[in-house]
Amino acid sequence: MSTCGTKAVSVIGFIGSVFSPWFAWSGRGDPANHCCVNVATYGPGGRFAMTDRGRQALRTSADTLQVGPSAMHWNGRELVIDLNEISGLPIISRVQGQITITPHALTAVELPLTPDGAHIWRPFAPSSDIRVDLAAKGWQWSGHGYFDANFGTRPLEDDFKFWTWGRYPTKVGATCIYDATRRDGTTLETAIAFDHDGQASIVSAPPRVAFERSGWRVKRETRADPGVTPKQVLGMLDAPFYARSAVQTQLNGEVVTGVHEALDLDRYASPLIKPILAFRVPRRRKWTFQDA
């Protein structure tokens, strides 16, 4: 998010594109054949690009993920993201430029989201600086950022009904909250506080509090002190099964604003959702690198 709070960006590299209808229709047996760099910019002139690409577009090494024309590279100090994507409807245009994430510190935390470890959350750098330099007017800014990863061996909708996640910068670092309802009826309720040195500790967080549903009526909730109702301060992504936004809440007396997401896996599991997604997620099977 930008320091002024009016702009934000998210970039996700997928091997096995979780929310790709093409990956789901394929049976999810070949993740490398459904890879993607998803970029979304939020604020004036915001764009959304998510192209499902075939295995010819994928290159990986110990420090680099490249998918077609875009790449993420860890140089030992920073995550440098070079983008060259085409945004989808309603406004088709190029999303091109560089984003740099500079962690305040790296963590050693891994959190299993299911008891058998089929889904893992890895928050590499919950507290970071971000520099955005895109080839669009007004899209050169800096602010606070975040860098994590998720790993899974089963479809999300097989194991979860609903989850919410939030990353809230604090005076001493950042607090991340993961709340989920699993298919077996159990729940995940975790709050982890990270300091600027990357040290992590499980903390008690105030109760879940519901707040206004998204435009698609996705249920939303996060933690908040008694008497406080969280509120959206910047709308980001609003989909039939998913909502991402900047949310203000109060945690243990501190007013914080961070990125929040709500994911309704019951909705996502509906076969009606996949054709809708195909309009936003084009499939490009072939790719040739210039040096090939």
C-alpha positions as CSV (number, residue, x, y, z in Angstrom):
1,M,0.0,0.0,0.0
2,S,1.1,3.5,-0.7
3,T,2.1,5.8,2.2
4,C,-0.8,8.0,1.4
5,G,-3.2,5.1,1.5
6,T,-4.9,5.8,-1.9
7,K,-3.1,3.1,-4.0
8,A,-2.1,-0.5,-3.6
9,V,-0.7,-3.4,-5.7
10,S,-0.7,-7.1,-5.4
11,V,1.5,-9.6,-7.3
12,I,1.2,-13.3,-7.0
13,G,3.3,-15.9,-8.8
14,F,1.5,-19.2,-9.3
15,I,2.7,-22.7,-10.3
16,G,-0.6,-24.4,-10.4
17,S,-2.8,-21.4,-10.6
18,V,-5.2,-21.9,-7.8
19,F,-8.0,-19.7,-9.1
20,S,-7.6,-20.6,-12.8
21,P,-10.6,-22.3,-14.3
22,W,-8.3,-23.8,-16.9
23,F,-6.3,-25.5,-14.1
24,A,-9.5,-26.8,-12.5
25,W,-10.9,-28.1,-15.8
26,S,-7.6,-29.9,-16.5
27,G,-8.0,-32.0,-13.3
28,R,-5.1,-30.1,-11.6
29,G,-2.7,-33.0,-12.5
30,D,0.1,-30.8,-14.1
31,P,0.7,-27.6,-12.1
32,A,3.6,-26.5,-14.2
33,N,1.3,-26.3,-17.2
34,H,-0.9,-23.7,-15.5
35,C,1.5,-21.0,-14.3
36,C,0.8,-17.3,-13.9
37,V,2.0,-13.9,-12.7
38,N,-1.1,-12.2,-11.4
39,V,-0.8,-8.4,-11.0
40,A,-3.6,-6.1,-9.8
41,T,-3.2,-2.3,-9.1
42,Y,-5.8,-0.6,-6.9
43,G,-6.7,3.1,-7.0
44,P,-7.1,5.5,-9.9
45,G,-6.3,3.8,-13.2
46,G,-6.2,0.3,-11.5
47,R,-5.7,-2.8,-13.7
48,F,-6.0,-6.6,-13.3
49,A,-4.0,-9.1,-15.3
50,M,-4.0,-12.9,-14.8
51,T,-3.0,-15.0,-17.8
52,D,-2.9,-18.8,-17.4
53,R,0.2,-19.9,-19.3
54,G,1.6,-23.3,-20.3
55,R,4.7,-25.0,-19.1
56,Q,6.8,-23.5,-22.0
57,A,6.5,-20.2,-20.2
58,L,7.9,-21.4,-16.9
59,R,11.5,-21.0,-15.8
60,T,12.6,-21.5,-12.2
61,S,15.9,-21.4,-10.3
62,A,16.8,-21.1,-6.6
63,D,16.2,-17.4,-6.7
64,T,14.0,-16.7,-9.7
65,L,10.5,-17.4,-10.9
66,Q,9.8,-16.4,-14.5
67,V,6.5,-16.9,-16.2
68,G,6.5,-15.7,-19.8
69,P,7.2,-11.9,-19.9
70,S,7.3,-11.4,-16.1
71,A,9.7,-12.5,-13.4
72,M,10.4,-12.3,-9.7
73,H,14.0,-12.4,-8.6
74,W,15.5,-12.5,-5.1
75,N,18.9,-10.7,-5.1
76,G,19.8,-11.5,-1.5
77,R,18.4,-8.3,-0.1
78,E,15.3,-7.5,-2.1
79,L,12.5,-9.2,-4.2
80,V,12.6,-7.5,-7.6
81,I,9.5,-8.0,-9.7
82,D,9.6,-7.2,-13.4
83,L,6.2,-7.0,-15.0
84,N,5.1,-7.0,-18.6
85,E,1.4,-8.2,-18.6
86,I,-1.8,-7.3,-20.4
87,S,-4.7,-6.4,-18.2
88,G,-8.1,-7.9,-18.8
89,L,-11.6,-6.5,-19.2
90,P,-13.0,-3.9,-18.8
91,I,-9.9,-2.0,-19.7
92,I,-7.3,-3.9,-21.8
93,S,-3.8,-2.3,-21.6
94,R,-0.2,-3.1,-20.7
95,V,0.9,-3.4,-17.1
96,Q,4.6,-2.9,-17.3
97,G,7.4,-1.8,-14.9
98,Q,9.2,-2.9,-11.7
99,I,8.2,-3.4,-8.1
100,T,10.8,-3.9,-5.4
101,I,10.1,-5.4,-2.0
102,T,12.7,-4.7,0.7
103,P,12.1,-6.8,3.9
104,H,12.8,-5.2,7.3
105,A,13.8,-8.8,8.2
106,L,13.1,-12.4,7.1
107,T,11.3,-14.9,9.3
108,A,11.6,-18.6,9.8
109,V,7.9,-19.2,10.3
110,E,5.8,-21.8,8.6
111,L,2.2,-22.3,9.6
112,P,0.3,-25.5,8.7
113,L,-3.3,-24.5,7.8
114,T,-4.5,-28.1,8.1
115,P,-3.4,-30.7,10.7
116,D,-1.9,-33.0,8.0
117,G,0.2,-30.1,6.5
118,A,-1.5,-30.3,3.1
119,H,-1.6,-26.5,3.1
120,I,1.3,-24.4,4.4
121,W,1.6,-20.6,4.9
122,R,5.1,-19.1,4.8
123,P,5.3,-15.4,5.8
124,F,8.8,-14.6,4.5
125,A,8.7,-10.8,5.4
126,P,5.5,-9.5,7.0
127,S,7.0,-6.1,7.4
128,S,8.7,-4.6,4.3
129,D,9.1,-1.4,2.2
130,I,7.7,-1.3,-1.3
131,R,8.7,0.8,-4.3
132,V,6.4,0.8,-7.3
133,D,7.6,2.1,-10.7
134,L,5.1,1.3,-13.4
135,A,4.7,2.8,-16.9
136,A,1.5,4.6,-16.1
137,K,0.8,8.1,-14.9
138,G,0.7,8.3,-11.1
139,W,2.0,4.8,-10.5
140,Q,5.4,5.7,-9.1
141,W,5.1,5.5,-5.3
142,S,6.5,3.9,-2.1
143,G,4.9,2.5,1.0
144,H,4.7,-0.5,3.2
145,G,4.6,-4.1,1.8
146,Y,4.5,-7.7,2.5
147,F,6.0,-10.9,1.1
148,D,4.7,-14.4,1.7
149,A,4.0,-17.8,0.0
150,N,1.5,-20.6,0.2
151,F,2.0,-24.2,-0.7
152,G,-0.7,-26.9,-1.1
153,T,-1.2,-30.4,-2.3
154,R,-5.0,-30.4,-2.5
155,P,-7.6,-27.9,-3.9
156,L,-8.4,-25.2,-1.3
157,E,-12.2,-25.9,-1.7
158,D,-11.6,-29.6,-0.7
159,D,-10.4,-28.6,2.8
160,F,-11.9,-25.2,3.5
161,K,-15.3,-23.6,3.5
162,F,-14.3,-20.0,4.3
163,W,-11.3,-18.1,5.5
164,T,-10.2,-14.5,6.3
165,W,-6.7,-13.2,6.5
166,G,-5.3,-9.9,7.5
167,R,-1.9,-8.2,7.7
168,Y,-1.8,-5.1,9.8
169,P,1.3,-3.0,10.3
170,T,1.8,-2.0,13.9
171,K,4.2,0.3,15.8
172,V,6.6,-2.7,16.4
173,G,6.2,-4.6,13.2
174,A,3.1,-6.3,11.9
175,T,0.4,-8.6,13.1
176,C,-1.0,-11.3,10.7
177,I,-4.3,-13.0,11.4
178,Y,-5.5,-16.3,9.8
179,D,-9.1,-17.5,10.6
180,A,-10.6,-20.4,8.7
181,T,-13.4,-22.8,8.8
182,R,-12.4,-26.2,7.5
183,R,-14.6,-28.8,5.8
184,D,-14.3,-31.2,8.7
185,G,-15.9,-28.6,11.0
186,T,-12.7,-27.6,12.8
187,T,-11.4,-24.0,12.8
188,L,-8.0,-22.2,12.5
189,E,-7.7,-19.2,14.7
190,T,-4.2,-17.8,14.7
191,A,-2.7,-14.3,15.3
192,I,1.1,-13.9,15.0
193,A,2.9,-10.7,15.8
194,F,6.2,-10.0,14.0
195,D,8.7,-7.4,15.2
196,H,11.1,-5.5,12.9
197,D,13.8,-8.1,13.5
198,G,11.6,-10.9,12.1
199,Q,10.9,-12.5,15.5
200,A,7.5,-14.0,15.7
201,S,5.2,-14.9,18.6
202,I,1.7,-16.2,18.9
203,V,-0.5,-13.5,20.5
204,S,-4.0,-13.3,21.8
205,A,-6.2,-11.2,19.5
206,P,-9.6,-9.8,20.2
207,P,-12.7,-11.6,18.9
208,R,-13.8,-11.9,15.3
209,V,-16.1,-9.1,14.4
210,A,-18.2,-9.0,11.2
211,F,-18.3,-5.9,9.1
212,E,-20.0,-4.8,5.9
213,R,-20.2,-7.4,3.2
214,S,-18.4,-6.9,-0.1
215,G,-20.2,-5.7,-3.3
216,W,-20.7,-9.4,-4.2
217,R,-22.0,-10.0,-0.7
218,V,-19.1,-12.0,0.4
219,K,-19.1,-12.3,4.2
220,R,-16.3,-10.3,5.9
221,E,-14.9,-10.4,9.4
222,T,-11.7,-9.7,11.2
223,R,-10.4,-9.2,14.8
224,A,-11.4,-6.0,16.6
225,D,-11.4,-4.7,20.2
226,P,-14.8,-4.7,22.0
227,G,-17.1,-1.9,20.7
228,V,-15.0,-1.4,17.5
229,T,-16.5,-2.3,14.1
230,P,-13.8,-2.7,11.3
231,K,-14.3,-0.7,8.2
232,Q,-13.1,-0.8,4.6
233,V,-11.0,2.3,3.7
234,L,-9.9,1.2,0.2
235,G,-11.7,-1.2,-2.1
236,M,-9.4,-3.5,-4.0
237,L,-10.6,-6.8,-5.5
238,D,-14.3,-7.7,-5.5
239,A,-15.2,-11.0,-7.0
240,P,-18.2,-13.4,-6.5
241,F,-16.2,-15.6,-4.1
242,Y,-13.3,-13.3,-2.9
243,A,-12.8,-9.8,-1.5
244,R,-9.6,-7.9,-0.9
245,S,-9.6,-4.5,0.7
246,A,-7.7,-2.2,3.0
247,V,-9.4,-2.4,6.4
248,Q,-9.1,-0.3,9.5
249,T,-9.6,-2.0,12.8
250,Q,-8.3,-1.8,16.4
251,L,-6.1,-4.5,17.9
252,N,-5.4,-4.4,21.7
253,G,-5.8,-0.7,21.8
254,E,-3.9,0.2,18.6
255,V,-5.7,1.5,15.5
256,V,-4.3,-0.3,12.5
257,T,-4.9,-0.3,8.7
258,G,-3.9,-3.3,6.6
259,V,-4.8,-5.6,3.8
260,H,-7.7,-8.0,4.4
261,E,-9.0,-10.8,2.3
262,A,-12.1,-13.0,2.6
263,L,-12.5,-16.2,0.6
264,D,-15.8,-18.1,0.3
265,L,-14.7,-21.6,-0.9
266,D,-18.3,-22.8,-1.0
267,R,-19.0,-20.2,-3.7
268,Y,-15.7,-21.0,-5.5
269,A,-16.6,-24.7,-5.6
270,S,-19.7,-23.9,-7.6
271,P,-19.4,-25.0,-11.3
272,L,-21.1,-21.8,-12.3
273,I,-18.0,-19.7,-11.1
274,K,-15.5,-21.3,-13.5
275,P,-17.0,-19.9,-16.8
276,I,-17.2,-16.5,-15.2
277,L,-13.6,-16.6,-14.3
278,A,-12.6,-17.6,-17.8
279,F,-13.5,-14.1,-19.0
280,R,-11.0,-12.6,-16.5
281,V,-8.3,-15.3,-16.8
282,P,-7.4,-16.0,-20.4
283,R,-5.4,-19.1,-21.4
284,R,-2.2,-18.8,-23.4
285,R,-0.7,-22.3,-23.8
286,K,2.4,-21.5,-26.0
287,W,5.4,-19.3,-25.2
288,T,8.8,-18.9,-26.7
289,F,11.6,-17.1,-24.8
290,Q,13.7,-14.8,-26.9
291,D,17.0,-16.6,-26.0
292,A,15.6,-20.0,-26.7
